[in-house]
Amino acid sequence: MHYALCDYVLDIVQNAVEAGARNVGIEFAESGESTSVSVSDDGRGMTAEERERALDPFYSDGTKHRRRKVGLGLPFLAQAAAQAGGSWSVESRKGEGTTVAFRFPKGNVDCPPTGDVPGLFLAALSLPGGHEMAIRRVRAAAGGGSSAYELRRSELSEALGGLERASSLALLRDYLESQEED
């Protein structure tokens, strides 16, 4: 099982990129009561039958990890959400893409910690490939209201001269951390 909510998100994003998505969208919202996440892509998508198999922990199509006989990402997410009194959904259409969404109530003792949000975004943005990624981060602000920021992979890559060099990734990490400061 994953340790933090950010681990689930990165697993879903990596699946989207590996499914050939040209565009990946992440919305990561936190209020005082809950954390809600949605990851959508325009990858190869799944039929209803493939979606059901993806929720079976004892099934793997063998293409992502040739030696692995199980696929645990979505089943672990479903189990964690159920234990914490949260919710989750997977919507997918073959040839069109997939959206995975979940919500966890922060007040439940079984709710996993949020994890390292800047680290999640850094890892997601630096996944290899020519895909675009749009991230929207929303947080409840102290004293009411909310704060939000948005990121686009192409804009960050252009500004930093690519996302392949350690120096660019260090600058990106600093920027992401500055966005999370209150």
GUMAR-43362 format. One line per 4 residues: number of its first residue (from 0); for each residue y, x, z of C-alpha. Coordinates in pm, whole numbers. Layout:
// GUMAR-43362
NUM	Y:X:Z; ...
// end
This chain:
// GUMAR-43362
0	0:0:0; 355:120:-63; 566:222:233; 906:82:128
4	1048:-188:-99; 1194:86:-321; 838:209:-386; 741:-132:-525
8	1048:-136:-748; 981:210:-892; 619:115:-965; 735:-195:-1155
12	1002:-2:-1347; 753:268:-1443; 515:-2:-1570; 798:-147:-1782
16	880:189:-1939; 511:261:-2002; 477:-85:-2165; 719:29:-2435
20	1030:-147:-2310; 1349:-58:-2495; 1559:-228:-2227; 1493:-248:-1854
24	1712:-439:-1611; 1707:-404:-1234; 1892:-626:-991; 1866:-513:-629
28	2047:-740:-383; 2062:-723:-5; 2214:-972:232; 2196:-974:609
32	1889:-1198:585; 1688:-1072:288; 1631:-826:7; 1583:-969:-342
36	1482:-768:-646; 1428:-855:-1010; 1301:-617:-1278; 1300:-742:-1636
40	1199:-570:-1957; 1143:-631:-2326; 812:-444:-2333; 486:-567:-2472
44	450:-850:-2220; 129:-1022:-2115; -65:-1332:-2202; -149:-1572:-1918
48	-497:-1418:-1904; -361:-1061:-1889; -119:-1166:-1616; -403:-1305:-1405
52	-603:-985:-1455; -297:-778:-1352; -305:-961:-1018; -671:-868:-963
56	-686:-544:-761; -1028:-462:-907; -907:-462:-1267; -737:-194:-1473
60	-709:-194:-1851; -779:182:-1848; -483:273:-2069; -232:384:-1806
64	-479:579:-1592; -801:639:-1785; -1016:722:-1482; -877:456:-1252
68	-1087:141:-1218; -836:-59:-1013; -471:-163:-1053; -302:-216:-719
72	74:-242:-785; 116:-619:-826; -167:-714:-587; -10:-500:-312
76	331:-657:-379; 181:-1006:-356; 1:-918:-32; 309:-760:128
80	529:-1056:32; 278:-1304:177; 246:-1108:502; 623:-1090:544
84	690:-1455:459; 856:-1355:134; 803:-1460:-225; 725:-1302:-560
88	680:-1405:-920; 572:-1259:-1252; 687:-1420:-1575; 570:-1269:-1900
92	538:-1353:-2266; 326:-1147:-2501; 547:-945:-2734; 866:-1041:-2547
96	854:-876:-2205; 805:-933:-1837; 1013:-1017:-1531; 886:-937:-1184
100	1092:-1072:-894; 1044:-1066:-519; 1227:-1152:-200; 1156:-1027:152
104	1317:-1169:469; 1455:-882:676; 1388:-1057:1007; 1011:-1061:965
108	827:-788:1154; 603:-731:849; 893:-672:610; 871:-317:474
112	1180:-98:514; 1416:-91:217; 1371:280:155; 1587:529:-34
116	1792:321:-280; 1979:617:-437; 1645:798:-472; 1493:491:-637
120	1776:465:-890; 1766:841:-958; 1390:831:-1023; 1414:519:-1240
124	1706:649:-1447; 1534:982:-1507; 1205:837:-1636; 1141:993:-1977
128	1193:804:-2300; 1463:653:-2515; 1497:326:-2327; 1817:176:-2190
132	1833:82:-1824; 2090:-142:-1660; 2107:-156:-1281; 2304:-403:-1072
136	2326:-341:-699; 2469:-607:-467; 2509:-573:-91; 2655:-793:177
140	2977:-635:299; 3068:-598:663; 3286:-891:768; 3162:-1121:491
144	3171:-1108:115; 2975:-859:-89; 3010:-535:-279; 2846:-455:-609
148	2817:-180:-865; 2649:-149:-1203; 2497:146:-1384; 2384:201:-1743
152	2150:484:-1827; 2317:560:-2161; 2663:589:-2001; 2539:815:-1722
156	2347:1032:-1969; 2655:1070:-2188; 2882:1152:-1893; 2638:1405:-1748
160	2523:1562:-2075; 2171:1422:-2043; 1941:1345:-1752; 1693:1626:-1807
164	1870:1911:-1625; 1856:1965:-1250; 2235:2007:-1234; 2287:1667:-1400
168	2038:1503:-1165; 2210:1661:-862; 2545:1519:-975; 2383:1180:-1037
172	2227:1184:-689; 2569:1257:-533; 2725:973:-734; 2451:725:-638
176	2482:817:-271; 2862:768:-289; 2806:415:-424; 2593:327:-121
180	2851:438:135; 3029:158:320
// end
